[in-house]
Amino acid sequence: MEDYQVIEPSRIDRLKMASPSNIYNTYHHLLKKHSRKQAADLTKSYCLNTNFSPEEQVIALEFLYMNGFFEEVQLLLDTGKITAPYDFFYQLLSRRKFGRPMSRQEVRRLRNWKQDQAAAEALRLFMLVYHHYDSKQFGSLDNYIDDIYMAMHLIDKPLVKYYFQLRFDELMFQHHWKSNMGMIAKKYAYKVINSTLSSEKQSGMYHHLALIEVFEDYSSAMDYLNTSIRIAEDNVLTSSLYELKERSLPFIAAFHRKTEGVETIDPVEASHLAIAEGRMKEAEAFLSSLPSLTPFQETYLGVARNDRLLLHRAYQRFKNEYGDHFFARLPFYYLKYLK
């Protein structure tokens, strides 16, 4: 499929779509003549140098956000020209990208501020799910999925529908992954990979596929991870590379005890590598010094201390605190190392 065809609406959607936006027409045309990156960069410039109607503001913001142009999203917001509710929604999304969670008041406002426009309502619901996911409540999608589906069905602008469908498929992937339904999760992962033109999302999905494979096959996990790293390096995704190289790579290596030549500057995964190499006291000394432990860290400490109780507690925390049934498997895999 040609790149320009990726963003085109399906035959069914075309029947209910209004006339395409100027941004869609621009991007669609540029994809026919340029590479993905060049087309995205040129469309970015168009978004930043054009005064849009309120109807097209969401399209500009969504295009910039979903292509990783986060500073440019903030530039548009700083103009003061973005109207409600999108000024509020994208301020929250922009802050979220840089690790700043929503306040209770903001979440309450989202819950109570039901929208009449389909795109605004779908985005409001997406953001409520993101809030739950950021709070490690991975079982929350069930409460929103029908309402998201209904709102998306009413969207009549092709570029908004394209990006919102990506958001929806990403959530479905996360939902099935954390529910420990790996085969279904993989189908959504490949759907996103085959549908997105964003290098950041391509890299991210291959990263997730690597983690899905961690319990099954070392070679497959590393193949996916290396693909993710290559995409991140080719596109200078600096923030992603730390997670990939310093956390996930040593995590997979340590879990499979294939640690030769593997190093990391991340202290937690350095402790994980130490455990894989039998340096239990070293790992315990660091992990015991932490003021509080995540379920991952509690798992590592349980192995370092030869403590079954810690492993069982980590298992319960993965399931009950996080709703993460996939990584709840990790403590049980490590029980076999205990004496």
Beta strands, then each sheet from edge to edge (+ up, - down):
end
